[in-house]
Amino acid sequence: MKQRRLARLAHRLEDTALWLARQLRPLALFNLAVPRRSCRRQGDIPYGELARQQLDVYTPLTLADNRPVVVFFYGGSWQSGRRQDYRFVGQALAARGWIAVVPDYRLYPEVKFPAFIRDGAAACGWVRQNIAAYGGKPDRLFLMGHSAGAYIAAMLALDDRYLGQVGLSPQGLGGFIGLAGPYDFLPLKQPQLIDIFGGADNIPETQPINFVSPAAPPALLLHGATDRIVGAGNTRRLAQRWRQVGRPVREIIYPHYKHLTILLYLASFLQEGEPIIRDISHFLADPSGVPEAAAGRIFPSEPAASGSACCPS
């Protein structure tokens, strides 16, 4: 009963939280609830020479070698965000035995496409060279992101030009996890997005769905059916393309999740009774399989919410 009340409260707060995001950074409230002794954090590590080319590493309390590594890219319409606000994500992953890396990347208007993807690749290159010192396994690397961050992770996992610049390749990834990501969102309508990506239409090189190939890593694609920021059709179409090339993919559309709540339910104090952290855990343990526990929450025929503030449904 208590968990259901928390869930209803989270839904009511989402619209307000989105509006307040830039003024009050409400994600900091979730960080306050993260148990302080649940993981180790090593922060402000440079992966490049610029101010926003830094990352934080979260490791489990129990020391061990060869742990899987998850690089998480946060969202913010490619225009906002900072890694410190996502400590609750790093904690959620590290508490389950994985090493989590949360990098910053440069934002618009300082940069435009594809600079933020190149920053993501540079962060992955740092991980490849250094993560063993933190107990991670460099060749067991998963890319994960939410919203615009899912876009960055998808482009890295699909367009081999980016990881190739740092000695990596999509084929060498353990997998890709996308939460509420825009993957097939032309034509653009918002002036800022048109400027970020260099046009409203006829820019196929900006769309992750155009780069799905037999070299794609296993994928876990998660979305909320009531997401009105990024339509769930983005996930459905990408999952279909993944299947067409014969690569492992799990598509899960959660009926009651919205654009922000799909991320907030990773917070440790909201996990009870929610499937998302369990679905991510199953995928990280067996990227090529489809666990029975997740099968009941795959709803490919459920209609997506109509319209969106960012990307078409």
Secondary structure, DSSP 8 states (H G I E B T S, - for coil): -HHHHHHHHHHHHHHHHHHHHHHH-THHHHHHTS-TTSSEEEEEEESSSSTT-EEEEEE-SS--SSEEEEEEE--STTT---GGGGHHHHHHHHTTT-EEEEE----TTT--TTHHHHHHHHHHHHHHHHGGGGTEEEEEEEEEEETHHHHHHHHHHH-HHHHHTTT--GGG-SEEEEES--SS--S--SHHHHHHHTSSSS-GGG-GGGG--TT---EEEEEETT-SSB-THHHHHHHHHHHHTT--EEEEEETT--TTHHHHTTSGGG-TT-SHHHHHHHHHH-TTS--HHHHTT--TTS---S--SSB--
